[in-house]
């Protein structure tokens, strides 16, 4: 089964792909779909339930891009995937409680504090 989403700009394509297609690979891995970008058309291939889940995430990312978000990082995408996998009421997003220690420390703490912890 396939679904095609039409993108509005090259910036949206760049945002979805991420650096070196890292965002694409993460979405493909988590939702067990295949993403193929040709021009302004994003083709999602996989089983119907997986396509629906991946489409919700992608449309959310595109919506935030169209409302002014500049970029999305791998950590941001991981948070979004974790939230979209949880059965929650519409419109509520949470930051996952557990972060990999290495990501948290590298991204948020000063060098002197890191040295004290390790």
Secondary structure as GFF3:
##gff-version 3
##sequence-region A 1 118
A	DSSP	beta_strand	2	6	.	.	.	ID=ss1
A	DSSP	alpha_helix	10	17	.	.	.	ID=ss2
A	DSSP	three_ten_helix	19	21	.	.	.	ID=ss3
A	DSSP	alpha_helix	22	31	.	.	.	ID=ss4
A	DSSP	beta_strand	34	38	.	.	.	ID=ss5
A	DSSP	beta_strand	41	45	.	.	.	ID=ss6
A	DSSP	alpha_helix	48	66	.	.	.	ID=ss7
A	DSSP	alpha_helix	74	85	.	.	.	ID=ss8
A	DSSP	alpha_helix	101	108	.	.	.	ID=ss9
A	DSSP	alpha_helix	111	117	.	.	.	ID=ss10
###
